[in-house]
Amino acid sequence: MLIFQGKALVYLLLSHVLQLFHDVKWSQKKSWGAANEDCVSRGAILVSIHSQAEEEFLSIYSKGTSKWIGLKHNPTEGGYSWSDGTALSHTNWGPGEPNNHEGREECVEMVSTTNGTFSWWNDLNCDAHQDWICTLLCLVCNSCVLCYKVTGTC
Ligand SMILES: *[C@@H]1O[C@H](CO)[C@@H](O)[C@H](O)[C@H]1NC(C)=O
């Protein structure tokens, strides 16, 4: 368990609770579903992104790669939803995206340039094998953020 005191520790928190699987060998890359299962097996979940600051941090952290994030098409909601259940408050679609090419692109990847200073989202076939980013499940309890390996309560 990791414990962080205070409020303005977003970056510290991000750097400690993220588990990046980027630049992995092709044979180790995963479909969206397998990446999601891998995160869950670690007491984590595919990362969700809620601000430009988080976007930029993640992009630098995983520069030069295309990786799954926790966003997936959700027909019942008529749009997209995060696998961790948080609200879709920030988006960063690339030009012309999401295009649901041939009606087969239900999952979303984040693409970052070589130096990571620019990134965008692209919808992609869920069976494509990509890198992925997990984030540990955390709870905000009073002024602390507690990150458990398993879901816990304050
Ligand atoms: C990052 O790369 C872009 C080109 O993709 C370039 O315009 C920019 O100056 C670079 N930034 C840094 C900090 O190297």
The ligand as an ORCA input file, in Angstrom:
! r2SCAN-3c Opt
* xyz 0 1
  C       9.243     17.525    -29.942
  O       9.076     17.153    -31.285
  C       8.393     18.096    -32.072
  C       8.213     17.492    -33.458
  O       7.416     16.330    -33.347
  C       9.154     19.397    -32.111
  O       8.438     20.368    -32.840
  C       9.375     19.901    -30.686
  O      10.207     21.034    -30.725
  C      10.028     18.830    -29.837
  N      10.106     19.292    -28.454
  C      11.165     19.086    -27.684
  C      11.054     19.629    -26.278
  O      12.162     18.513    -28.055
*
